[in-house]
Amino acid sequence: MRKFLAAICLLSLTGSAQAAEISPDQLDTLSGDIVVLGEIHDNATHHLNQARAIKALKPAAVVFEQLTPEQAAKITPALLKDEGALEKALDWNNSGWPDFAIYYPIFEALGDAKVYGAAQPRETVRAAMTKPLPEVFGKGAARYGLDQPYPDALQAKLEAQSQEDHCNALPVDLLPGMVAAQRFRDAAFARVALKALKETGGPVAVITGSGHARTDLAVPALLRKADPEAKVVAIGQIEAEPGADPGPQPYDDWIVTPPTERADPCAAFK
């Protein structure tokens, strides 16, 4: 599974300057203008924790990495009450995401929140791998730092991380594009979150992978750059064996859960 880089974190859930591991119970006091709720996509416990956070936050809007704007527009109060009908309306089985059943608790918890889809078209993400990011992102790219390249050392570190995340099976010449695509998606998710905040007044919850919830480079960092006045809180969720100390993590606060049983993710590359 993805190993997350340690980073200097900002304000924690409790208002302390020291970021820390928290328990799911502490999600009940969650607050903020934009709250980024990380996950490991196939971990059902992570989605239950996200649902708990949404129930506590009572957001005016929820942004989903997993949904396109077109999918989000299909969601109605009636569909939210019918798991099967909602799954079918979203064409979830063809989406590539894990079983809808483990995501449904999040949808059940939405209440009256407006749903925003942040997923980007595949052809646009592919374009971000080869073309200048400001050209692909369009207006406002500088607001999210996309007009500036990463420092060489950071770029090399992220390329190495991407290679490791893909079982050391990627062609080397593909690595810069992988980093660029991740950077583009982070900025796109942040843009949708700020749009949701502007249109609804907040609070806004963002459902996304924990890699996108990092406070050093990802969605929370870009939100803070783009709108320093907004209170942004990033909650990461990671996996570790019981009793293990995962060490500092690049989130405002984080939750550690046991690993989900899964097939060897590198088997497809062997």
C-alpha positions in Angstrom: 0.0 0.0 0.0 0.9 3.6 -0.4 3.5 4.9 2.2 2.9 8.4 3.1 5.8 10.9 3.4 6.1 12.6 6.8 5.6 16.4 6.7 5.2 19.4 9.1 1.5 19.5 9.8 -0.6 22.5 10.8 -3.5 23.0 13.2 -5.0 19.8 14.6 -8.6 18.9 15.1 -8.5 20.0 18.7 -6.9 23.3 17.9 -3.4 22.3 19.1 -0.3 23.1 17.1 0.7 19.5 17.4 -0.8 17.1 14.9 -1.7 13.7 16.3 -3.3 10.4 15.8 -6.9 10.6 16.9 -9.7 8.1 17.6 -12.9 8.0 15.6 -14.8 9.4 18.6 -13.0 12.7 18.1 -14.7 13.0 14.7 -17.8 13.9 16.6 -16.4 17.4 17.4 -15.1 18.1 13.9 -15.4 21.6 12.5 -14.0 23.7 9.7 -14.9 25.6 6.5 -13.5 22.8 4.4 -12.7 19.4 5.9 -10.8 16.9 3.8 -11.5 13.4 4.8 -9.0 10.9 3.5 -9.4 7.2 2.9 -7.8 4.1 1.6 -10.4 3.3 -1.0 -11.1 -0.3 -0.3 -11.1 0.0 3.5 -14.7 -0.2 4.7 -13.9 1.2 8.1 -12.5 4.3 6.6 -15.8 5.0 4.9 -17.7 4.4 8.2 -15.4 7.0 9.8 -16.1 9.4 6.9 -19.8 8.9 7.4 -19.4 9.6 11.1 -17.5 12.8 10.3 -20.2 14.0 7.9 -23.0 13.4 10.5 -21.1 15.5 13.0 -20.1 18.3 10.5 -23.5 18.6 8.8 -21.9 20.0 5.7 -23.7 22.2 3.2 -21.8 20.5 0.5 -19.8 17.3 0.0 -17.2 17.0 -2.8 -16.5 13.5 -4.0 -13.3 12.4 -5.8 -15.2 9.4 -7.0 -18.0 11.2 -8.9 -18.0 13.3 -12.0 -20.1 16.4 -12.1 -22.6 14.6 -14.3 -22.9 11.7 -11.8 -23.3 14.2 -8.9 -26.1 16.0 -10.7 -28.2 12.7 -10.8 -28.3 12.3 -7.0 -31.7 13.1 -5.4 -33.0 12.7 -1.9 -35.0 9.7 -3.0 -32.0 8.0 -4.5 -30.0 8.5 -1.3 -32.5 6.3 0.5 -32.2 3.5 -2.0 -28.8 1.9 -2.2 -29.5 -0.2 -5.2 -31.1 2.5 -7.2 -28.3 4.9 -6.4 -25.7 2.5 -7.4 -27.4 1.9 -10.7 -28.0 5.6 -11.3 -24.3 6.3 -10.8 -23.3 3.3 -13.0 -20.9 2.5 -10.1 -20.1 -1.0 -11.3 -18.4 0.5 -14.3 -16.6 3.2 -12.4 -13.5 1.2 -11.3 -14.1 2.0 -7.6 -14.5 -0.6 -4.9 -17.8 -2.2 -4.0 -20.5 0.4 -3.6 -21.8 -1.2 -0.4 -18.7 0.1 1.5 -19.3 3.7 0.2 -23.0 3.8 0.7 -22.8 4.8 4.4 -21.3 8.1 3.3 -24.2 8.7 1.0 -26.6 7.8 3.7 -25.1 10.4 5.9 -25.3 13.3 3.4 -28.6 14.7 4.6 -29.4 17.9 2.7 -25.8 18.5 1.6 -25.3 19.5 -2.0 -23.2 16.9 -3.9 -20.3 18.0 -6.1 -18.3 15.7 -8.4 -14.6 16.4 -8.6 -13.5 13.6 -10.9 -11.7 14.9 -14.0 -12.2 13.5 -17.5 -9.6 10.8 -18.3 -8.5 12.6 -21.4 -7.8 15.7 -19.4 -5.8 13.8 -16.8 -3.8 12.2 -19.6 -3.2 15.6 -21.1 -1.8 16.8 -17.8 0.8 14.1 -18.0 2.4 15.6 -21.1 1.3 19.2 -21.5 2.0 22.3 -19.3 -0.3 22.2 -16.3 -1.5 25.8 -16.7 -2.6 25.0 -20.2 -4.6 22.0 -19.1 -5.9 23.5 -15.9 -7.0 26.8 -17.4 -7.8 30.0 -15.7 -6.6 30.3 -12.1 -3.6 27.8 -12.4 -1.3 30.2 -10.6 -3.7 30.4 -7.7 -2.9 26.8 -7.1 0.8 27.1 -7.8 0.6 25.2 -11.1 2.6 27.9 -12.9 5.7 26.9 -11.0 7.6 23.5 -11.3 8.5 21.5 -8.2 12.0 21.9 -7.0 14.3 19.2 -8.5 14.8 17.3 -5.2 11.0 17.2 -4.5 10.3 16.1 -8.1 12.8 13.3 -7.8 11.3 12.2 -4.5 7.8 12.2 -5.8 8.8 10.2 -8.9 10.5 7.7 -6.7 7.4 7.4 -4.6 5.2 7.0 -7.6 7.4 4.2 -8.8 7.2 2.5 -5.5 3.4 2.9 -5.4 3.3 1.1 -8.7 5.4 -1.9 -7.6 8.5 -0.5 -9.4 7.0 -1.5 -12.7 6.6 1.8 -14.5 8.8 2.9 -17.3 11.1 5.7 -16.0 10.0 8.1 -18.7 6.4 7.9 -17.4 7.2 9.0 -13.9 7.2 12.8 -14.5 3.7 12.5 -16.1 2.4 10.5 -13.1 3.6 13.3 -10.7 2.0 15.9 -12.9 -1.3 14.1 -13.1 -1.4 13.8 -9.3 -0.6 17.5 -9.0 -3.3 18.4 -11.5 -6.0 16.3 -9.7 -5.1 17.9 -6.4 -5.6 21.3 -7.8 -8.8 20.3 -9.5 -10.2 18.9 -6.3 -9.3 22.0 -4.4 -10.9 24.2 -7.1 -14.2 22.3 -6.8 -14.1 22.5 -3.0 -13.7 26.3 -3.1 -16.5 26.5 -5.6 -18.7 24.5 -3.2 -17.7 26.8 -0.3 -18.6 29.9 -2.3 -21.9 28.6 -3.6 -23.1 27.1 -0.3 -21.3 29.0 2.4 -20.0 25.8 3.9 -19.0 23.8 5.7 -17.7 21.6 2.9 -16.5 18.0 3.3 -14.2 16.4 0.7 -14.2 12.6 0.3 -10.9 11.6 -1.3 -7.9 9.3 -1.0 -5.5 10.0 1.9 -2.8 10.8 -0.7 -4.9 13.8 -1.8 -5.5 14.8 1.9 -1.8 15.5 2.6 -1.1 18.9 4.1 2.3 19.3 2.6 1.5 19.2 -1.1 -2.0 18.0 -1.8 -5.5 19.4 -1.6 -5.3 21.0 1.9 -2.0 22.8 1.0 -3.5 24.1 -2.2 -6.7 25.2 -0.5 -4.6 27.1 2.0 -2.6 28.7 -0.7 -5.7 29.7 -2.8 -7.8 30.9 0.2 -5.8 31.7 3.3 -8.9 32.9 5.1 -10.7 29.5 4.9 -10.3 27.2 7.9 -9.1 23.9 6.3 -8.8 20.7 8.3 -7.3 17.5 6.8 -8.0 14.1 8.4 -6.0 11.3 7.0 -6.7 7.6 7.4 -3.9 5.0 7.2 -3.5 1.3 7.9 -1.1 -0.3 10.4 -0.9 -3.6 12.2 -2.3 -3.5 15.7 0.3 -2.1 18.1 2.5 -0.6 15.4 3.5 3.0 15.6 3.2 4.5 12.1 5.1 7.7 13.2 4.2 11.2 12.1 1.9 11.6 9.2 1.3 14.5 6.7 -2.2 15.4 8.0 -3.6 17.8 10.6 -4.8 14.6 12.4 -5.0 11.0 11.4 -6.8 7.8 12.2 -5.0 4.4 12.1 -7.0 1.3 11.3 -6.0 -2.4 10.8 -5.2 -3.3 7.3 -7.9 -4.5 5.0 -7.4 -8.0 3.6 -6.6 -7.7 -0.1 -4.9 -9.5 -2.9 -1.2 -8.6 -3.6 -1.5 -5.3 -5.4 1.7 -6.1 -7.3 0.5 -9.4 -8.6 -0.7 -7.8 -11.8 2.8 -6.5 -12.5 4.5 -9.9 -12.1 
